[in-house]
């Protein structure tokens, strides 16, 4: 099965789905503002479709782990997510806004399918000895999506209008359906072997994440790093206005971070065994802290350099996080661990953006200083979890 399923096919689907996902947020905000006429309504739509990921991720992952053909379940999730975007668009201005928000929340339950749900299937696509390089390449798809998605949303909205931008994002997600549907299934012996309930599987997945030190500290460090990244994102419009000549130009900073993350992961893909992923996790958080401190310098060129450095930290940290998850996750819980991790990161980013917004209106340097503190906290969080048991025989026995 692995020989039939091309890794390029996998990446094509991942890029399409993730670009559509990255495009959907800005497109929904633009459509919400255009059709509802309120910035509050627009931001509420984005919050609604992201916040529910914390609940949907673990459940979706548990179902993927129980499926004999997880790719078909993943394809179904993509269909429903794309359809949800269409229903939200139709409901704007026609249904009570509270109903539209509820639809966004329900749609958001499936969001982790586009991130962790895909990556959890990677070990069935490539041999084990090729997995480190494939991890780095998979992380690059997130950088490509974060670069292309917002740009597409802005470009389509500018030329055709905001509602068509939502339609295009749904189409991109739908384009990934064949890739998801054809993902390799589980070996014959593993099918139908589930005798426990979904709730038991959820509890088992949480125990693995918390109980394995390497996985626990990688998860905690990445989530806290995402809080700092959310705070930086909240600062982007004001940084653009003060130092680049316009709030809209702040998007350039996000593009710079995406480009440097893409380049960093390309280098990492060439040398996948050069640095241990556990080391990359905490070192990348430290790099992000330094970049945020540099961003507070207050000079345009220095600001751009700082954001480029931030991307160098973000990209490899994601690839290293994937490597740790693949190494530590038991096969029968892999999907749940990946989607739960994705849910936690999405929630962390949302919390960071929510906390950073009020602070940046009070003081931009203060908001950046807070983000620096959180990034340093991410480094400390890594070392706060003991590592003595990471390679113990008892810990390894749990994966058998």
ZAMARGU-4260 file (C-alpha; in steps of 0.2 Angstrom, whole numbers, plus 5000, padded with zeros to 4 digits):
<rodrens>
0) 5000/5000/5000 | 5014/5012/5004 | 5022/5009/4987 | 5006/5014/4978 | 5003/5029/4988
5) 5015/5043/4983 | 5022/5055/4996 | 5020/5069/4984 | 5001/5065/4983 | 5000/5066/5002
10) 5009/5083/5002 | 4998/5089/4988 | 4982/5085/4998 | 4990/5093/5014 | 4994/5109/5006
15) 4977/5111/4998 | 4968/5107/5014 | 4979/5118/5025 | 4979/5132/5012 | 4960/5132/5012
20) 4960/5132/5031 | 4972/5146/5032 | 4962/5156/5019 | 4945/5152/5028 | 4949/5163/5043
25) 4953/5179/5035 | 4940/5176/5021 | 4926/5173/5035 | 4932/5189/5044 | 4931/5199/5027
30) 4914/5191/5023 | 4907/5194/5040 | 4912/5213/5039 | 4905/5215/5022 | 4888/5206/5025
35) 4885/5209/5043 | 4894/5226/5043 | 4902/5224/5060 | 4920/5221/5065 | 4914/5213/5081
40) 4903/5201/5071 | 4918/5197/5059 | 4930/5193/5074 | 4916/5183/5082 | 4915/5172/5067
45) 4934/5168/5067 | 4933/5165/5086 | 4919/5153/5084 | 4927/5142/5071 | 4943/5141/5080
50) 4938/5139/5099 | 4929/5123/5097 | 4944/5114/5091 | 4949/5110/5109 | 4934/5099/5110
55) 4933/5092/5092 | 4952/5087/5091 | 4953/5073/5104 | 4936/5065/5099 | 4941/5066/5080
60) 4957/5058/5084 | 4950/5044/5094 | 4938/5040/5080 | 4952/5041/5067 | 4962/5028/5078
65) 4947/5016/5078 | 4944/5017/5059 | 4951/5003/5048 | 4952/5016/5034 | 4955/5033/5043
70) 4958/5042/5027 | 4939/5040/5023 | 4934/5047/5039 | 4946/5061/5036 | 4939/5064/5019
75) 4921/5065/5027 | 4928/5078/5040 | 4934/5088/5025 | 4918/5087/5016 | 4908/5093/5032
80) 4921/5107/5035 | 4920/5114/5018 | 4901/5112/5018 | 4901/5121/5035 | 4910/5136/5027
85) 4896/5137/5014 | 4882/5136/5026 | 4890/5150/5036 | 4892/5161/5021 | 4874/5158/5016
90) 4868/5161/5034 | 4876/5178/5035 | 4863/5192/5033 | 4849/5179/5032 | 4849/5169/5048
95) 4851/5177/5066 | 4869/5180/5069 | 4869/5169/5084 | 4863/5154/5073 | 4878/5158/5061
100) 4890/5158/5076 | 4883/5141/5082 | 4886/5134/5064 | 4904/5141/5065 | 4907/5133/5082
105) 4900/5116/5075 | 4911/5117/5059 | 4926/5121/5070 | 4925/5105/5079 | 4932/5097/5063
110) 4946/5109/5061 | 4960/5098/5068 | 4957/5086/5054 | 4966/5098/5042 | 4982/5098/5054
115) 4984/5084/5066 | 4973/5072/5057 | 4983/5073/5041 | 5000/5071/5050 | 4995/5056/5060
120) 4993/5046/5044 | 5011/5050/5039 | 5019/5034/5046 | 5008/5023/5035 | 5014/5033/5019
125) 5033/5032/5022 | 5045/5019/5029 | 5051/5022/5046 | 5069/5027/5041 | 5062/5041/5029
130) 5050/5048/5043 | 5062/5062/5050 | 5064/5070/5033 | 5045/5068/5029 | 5041/5076/5046
135) 5051/5092/5041 | 5043/5092/5024 | 5026/5090/5032 | 5029/5105/5043 | 5034/5115/5027
140) 5016/5113/5021 | 5010/5123/5036 | 5022/5137/5031 | 5017/5136/5013 | 4998/5137/5018
145) 5001/5151/5031 | 5009/5161/5017 | 4997/5157/5003 | 4981/5156/5012 | 4979/5174/5019
150) 4987/5181/5002 | 4973/5171/4992 | 4960/5178/5004 | 4965/5196/5002 | 4968/5194/4983
155) 4951/5185/4979 | 4942/5197/4991 | 4950/5212/4982 | 4945/5206/4964 | 4929/5196/4967
160) 4923/5201/4984 | 4923/5193/5001 | 4910/5180/4999 | 4919/5172/4984 | 4935/5171/4995
165) 4925/5159/5007 | 4920/5149/4992 | 4938/5147/4986 | 4944/5142/5003 | 4930/5128/5003
170) 4935/5123/4986 | 4953/5121/4991 | 4948/5110/5005 | 4937/5099/4994 | 4952/5097/4982
175) 4961/5087/4995 | 4947/5074/4996 | 4954/5061/4984 | 4971/5062/4993 | 4962/5059/5010
180) 4951/5045/5003 | 4965/5035/4996 | 4976/5036/5012 | 4983/5019/5017 | 4972/5009/5029
185) 4978/4999/5044 | 4985/4982/5043 | 4972/4968/5042 | 4976/4962/5060 | 4973/4980/5067
190) 4955/4982/5060 | 4941/4978/5071 | 4953/4976/5086 | 4945/4990/5096 | 4936/4983/5111
195) 4936/4999/5122 | 4924/5014/5122 | 4928/5030/5114 | 4929/5038/5131 | 4941/5025/5137
200) 4952/5029/5122 | 4951/5047/5126 | 4957/5044/5144 | 4971/5033/5137 | 4977/5046/5125
205) 4977/5060/5139 | 4987/5048/5150 | 5000/5045/5137 | 5002/5064/5133 | 5004/5067/5152
210) 5013/5052/5157 | 5027/5052/5144 | 5039/5066/5149 | 5046/5069/5131 | 5028/5070/5124
215) 5022/5080/5139 | 5036/5093/5138 | 5035/5095/5119 | 5017/5097/5120 | 5018/5110/5134
220) 5032/5120/5127 | 5023/5121/5110 | 5007/5126/5117 | 5015/5140/5127 | 5025/5145/5112
225) 5009/5147/5103 | 5002/5158/5116 | 5017/5170/5113 | 5014/5168/5094 | 4996/5174/5097
230) 5002/5189/5106 | 5014/5194/5092 | 4999/5192/5080 | 4989/5204/5090 | 5003/5216/5089
235) 5005/5215/5070 | 4992/5229/5064 | 5000/5241/5076 | 5017/5237/5071 | 5013/5239/5053
240) 5005/5256/5057 | 5019/5263/5067 | 5034/5256/5058 | 5029/5251/5040 | 5017/5265/5035
245) 5000/5256/5037 | 4991/5243/5048 | 4988/5233/5032 | 5006/5231/5029 | 5008/5221/5045
250) 5003/5206/5034 | 5021/5208/5026 | 5027/5203/5043 | 5017/5187/5044 | 5023/5183/5026
255) 5041/5186/5032 | 5039/5173/5046 | 5031/5161/5035 | 5045/5162/5022 | 5059/5160/5035
260) 5050/5145/5043 | 5049/5137/5026 | 5067/5140/5022 | 5072/5133/5040 | 5062/5118/5038
265) 5069/5115/5020 | 5087/5115/5028 | 5081/5104/5042 | 5074/5092/5029 | 5091/5090/5021
270) 5099/5086/5038 | 5085/5077/5047 | 5097/5069/5060 | 5108/5084/5064 | 5100/5089/5080
275) 5088/5079/5092 | 5070/5085/5090 | 5069/5087/5109 | 5083/5100/5109 | 5075/5109/5094
280) 5059/5111/5104 | 5066/5121/5118 | 5080/5130/5107 | 5067/5136/5095 | 5056/5143/5110
285) 5072/5152/5115 | 5075/5159/5097 | 5057/5165/5097 | 5059/5174/5114 | 5075/5183/5107
290) 5065/5188/5091 | 5051/5195/5101 | 5064/5205/5111 | 5072/5212/5095 | 5055/5217/5088
295) 5053/5229/5103 | 5068/5238/5096 | 5057/5250/5086 | 5066/5251/5069 | 5058/5245/5053
300) 5073/5235/5047 | 5076/5227/5064 | 5057/5223/5065 | 5058/5213/5049 | 5074/5204/5054
305) 5065/5200/5071 | 5050/5192/5062 | 5062/5182/5051 | 5071/5176/5066 | 5054/5171/5074
310) 5050/5161/5059 | 5066/5152/5060 | 5061/5147/5078 | 5043/5142/5073 | 5046/5131/5058
315) 5059/5119/5065 | 5049/5118/5082 | 5034/5112/5073 | 5044/5099/5063 | 5052/5093/5079
320) 5035/5092/5088 | 5029/5080/5074 | 5045/5070/5076 | 5042/5068/5095 | 5024/5064/5093
325) 5028/5050/5080 | 5042/5043/5091 | 5032/5043/5107 | 5014/5039/5102 | 5007/5021/5102
330) 5000/5016/5085 | 4983/5014/5092 | 4982/5031/5099 | 4992/5041/5086 | 4978/5050/5078
335) 4971/5056/5095 | 4988/5062/5101 | 4991/5072/5085 | 4973/5080/5084 | 4973/5083/5103
340) 4990/5092/5101 | 4984/5102/5087 | 4968/5107/5097 | 4979/5113/5111 | 4990/5123/5100
345) 4975/5132/5091 | 4968/5136/5108 | 4984/5142/5115 | 4986/5154/5100 | 4968/5160/5102
350) 4971/5164/5120 | 4987/5173/5116 | 4979/5184/5103 | 4964/5187/5115 | 4976/5192/5129
355) 4987/5202/5118 | 4973/5213/5110 | 4969/5223/5126 | 4987/5224/5131 | 4993/5231/5114
360) 4980/5245/5115 | 4987/5250/5131 | 5006/5248/5126 | 5014/5240/5111 | 5031/5238/5120
365) 5022/5231/5135 | 5013/5218/5124 | 5029/5213/5116 | 5038/5212/5133 | 5023/5200/5139
370) 5026/5190/5123 | 5044/5188/5127 | 5040/5183/5145 | 5028/5169/5139 | 5041/5163/5126
375) 5054/5162/5140 | 5041/5153/5150 | 5040/5140/5136 | 5058/5136/5138 | 5057/5134/5157
380) 5041/5123/5155 | 5052/5111/5144 | 5065/5109/5158 | 5051/5109/5172 | 5046/5091/5167
385) 5059/5078/5172 | 5067/5069/5158 | 5074/5054/5168 | 5060/5042/5163 | 5060/5047/5144
390) 5070/5032/5139 | 5066/5020/5153 | 5061/5002/5149 | 5045/5005/5158 | 5041/5020/5147
395) 5046/5011/5131 | 5035/4996/5136 | 5019/5007/5135 | 5021/5008/5116 | 5021/4990/5113
</rodrens>
